């Protein structure tokens, strides 16, 4: 009988193979180029090991690895994405190839492939590649949030939801940027849906958390010249901010190729981009253990509100966390969402975790005063 592995060791970087590795028993080696890794393949122990889409030295017999007890998942050919990628995306990686004359970015190439082969009725191989990719993103996201990437301990995630069509000149955009600036300074880690509009504002404020309120206002004013993601000079305006402030705080973007191609959010250091919107959306809500802020939005934001309410209502993950609504007019005047949620939560543990305000300072204090708590139900 083969070795039974109760715990697998993840090997997602060549640095973990330095020093002449001779034992990879019960290891998962994910998406690495092993052609010059310095491994003694002849003497290598690899019982129970799993190689996911790795590149091996020429002449190495995969059958030999399998004979030693390893499982080898082969690489997929002719794909613009790596289904076994060992880490999250970066904004630089996704934007590679973009010019103001033509968008030939990696992001756009993956989207074009997805529309043609994967969004509607993918064949079995394409569907498998997409699922493996999204599983790899899940794994990379766990590494980040548990502190293994930035070596800073488990992150206290606050997510921000809102309209992707909100302009940079909109008051909600500015409030969200100031809010995430404040929350980042308080030690929270900001996550957004990764697109333009409110999502960009969330990552922007987090990135520029070291600026003063007045300095951030100046940046926001400069962005107003290209307010919408389809405005001329939209990407260039964001790049100018990065050129002026080349270093900033990290935050997370969790976008999807499902809804279409929009410019990559340039202010997030880490990008967990998915093919499956349902996995992406439910996962984004789930990781926001320290609360979610709902800025004004439309159908997508409304859906997210009720998904989050469901997680709190049934304590899906064993705890409840704040649901904060930024925009009294939107949630009490334009819609009846606030009243609906209050009625739904009446008598439940999460009733006191609902909050409505137009003020940044009030929201920050509410989130600080209401950390996630185990449900009594």
Secondary structure, 3 states (H helix, E strand, C coil): CCCCCCCCEEECCHHHHCCCCCECCCEEEECCECCCCCCCCCCCECCCCEEECCECCCCCCHHHHHHCCCEEECCCCCCCCCCCCCCCECHHHHHCCECCCCECCHHHHHHHHHHHHHCCCCCHHHHHHHHHHHHHHHHHHHHHHCCCCCCCCCCCEEEEECCCCCCCCCHHHHHHHHHHHHHHHCCCEEEECCCCCHHHHHHHHHHCCCCCHHHHHHHHHHHHHHCCCCCCCHHHHHHHHHHHCCCCCCCEECCECCCCCCCCCCCCCEECCECCHHHHHHHHHHHCCCCEEECCCCHHHHHHHHHHHHHHHCCCCCEECCEEEECHHHHHHHCCHHHHHHHHHCCCHHHHHEEEECCHHHHHHHHHHCCCEECCC
